[in-house]
Amino acid sequence: MKATITIIAAALALAGCATPPDQIAPAYTSPAAFAGYTCGQLNDEAVRINARLVSASVQQSAQADSDATMTAIALLVFWPAALVIGGNDQAPAIAQLRGEAEAVTAAAVLRGC
């Protein structure tokens, strides 16, 4: 019984952990959103998106590492604390930025940049 409770607590705790940034899929963004952009504007937009993506990925990676560490400590010391682990999850922002980056690339290809 005690082992079952521990396994359930571990599964719940791990479910709340931040996803590593490299495992976050892009959210679809239509290239039509960038149809009116010139090649220079598309390049500028790609640079802005990539800068924000790097920043969000660094934050997400730190959060994922912190969550994993805190989960391990909580499970070893006081497992109910593992149920409240969480923080600044950047996954939705990363997914959106990755989708926008793909859309900008597609718009650039369509424009012949």
Secondary structure, 3 states (H helix, E strand, C coil): CHHHHHHHHHHHHHHCCCCCHHHCCCCCCCHHHHCCCCHHHHHHHHHHHHHHHHHHHHHHHHHHHHHHHHHHHHHHHCHHHHHHCCCCCCHHHHHHHHHHHHHHHHHHHHHCC
